[in-house]
Amino acid sequence: MSMSSHIQELRKKHQSLSDRVEQAQRSPGISDLDISQLKKEKLRLKEQIERLSQI
């Protein structure tokens, strides 16, 4: 897998997580802890994308 395709795949995962966070925030049955974990994973992906983009 090339670096650009790997970064593109990470961006897709980041967008998917972003959608899940938005949906979770609108759902009354989702706990704040679950939302927080999704946001942390989203941030981790964003940092990884930024790191790889600088190479």
SVG drawing of the C-alpha trace seen along z (x, -y; Angstrom):
<svg xmlns="http://www.w3.org/2000/svg" viewBox="-32 -18 41 20">
<polyline fill="none" stroke="black" stroke-width="0.4" points="0.0,0.0 1.4,-3.4 1.7,-6.1 -0.9,-8.3 -3.5,-5.5 -2.8,-4.7 -3.4,-8.4 -6.5,-8.4 -7.8,-5.3 -7.1,-7.0 -9.0,-10.1 -12.0,-7.9 -11.9,-6.3 -11.6,-9.8 -14.7,-11.0 -16.6,-7.9 -15.7,-8.5 -16.8,-12.1 -20.2,-11.0 -20.5,-8.5 -19.6,-11.2 -22.3,-13.5 -24.9,-10.7 -23.9,-9.7 -24.3,-13.2 -27.9,-13.3 -28.7,-9.9 -29.9,-10.1 -28.9,-6.5 -25.2,-7.0 -23.1,-7.8 -20.7,-10.7 -17.9,-8.2 -18.6,-6.5 -18.7,-9.8 -15.4,-10.8 -13.8,-7.5 -14.9,-8.1 -13.5,-11.6 -10.2,-10.4 -9.9,-7.8 -10.8,-10.5 -8.1,-12.8 -5.6,-9.9 -6.4,-9.3 -6.0,-13.0 -2.6,-13.2 -1.5,-10.1 -2.7,-11.6 -0.8,-14.8 2.4,-12.9 2.3,-10.8 1.5,-13.8 4.8,-15.5 6.9,-12.6"/>
</svg>
